[in-house]
């Protein structure tokens, strides 16, 4: 009976990898969405791809939660597993929310800053995937160092996103005469900047795991 309760340690890590791959998939679909925003058909196609990635990631998150409740032994602290998968899920939720805001607000065109923030989001999500892949081997000094380097890169990207958003907001309030367009773009900027914040949340959690493993 006890053997049935003991998980294969790699199952949690494999599910983290699966989720991270969906994050990157959703981020690339969102970037394609904003790059082809003027084409309504492509816009719908890429929005659907973001939604599909989010739904599939929700399934992975739910499975992690189920396995966590069934498992007697876990490869990481239970709170770390719970916090990490939820933080990862928040990233895709925000990608989906961003695409929904653009649709609900009937945004007719995106600014260059929207594209820039989407590009930074992709890079952040790719670093999240990289660092999650290192989780099984964090006790190795070289791997732990690589994980911390990726976390640092995420921190730098989050700072880049902050700068882009501040510049975008400044230009928006100086140059945009249409109040409705101003409100729409402000909401989009805030959503997109939050994506890098959620990636930084994942980085902070991984840094904590590295410190405990060293």
Secondary structure, 3 states (H helix, E strand, C coil): CHHHHECCHHHHHHHHHHHHHHHHHHHHHHHHHHHCCCCHHHHHHHHHHHHHHHHHHHHHHHHHHHHHHHCCECCCCHHHHHHHHHHHHHHHHHHHHHHHHHHHCCCCCCCHHHHHHHHHHHHHHHHHHHHHHCHHHCCCHHHHHHHHHHHHHHHHHHHHHHHHHHHHHHHHHHHCCCHHHHHHHHHHHHHHHHHHHHHHHHHHHHHHHHHHHC
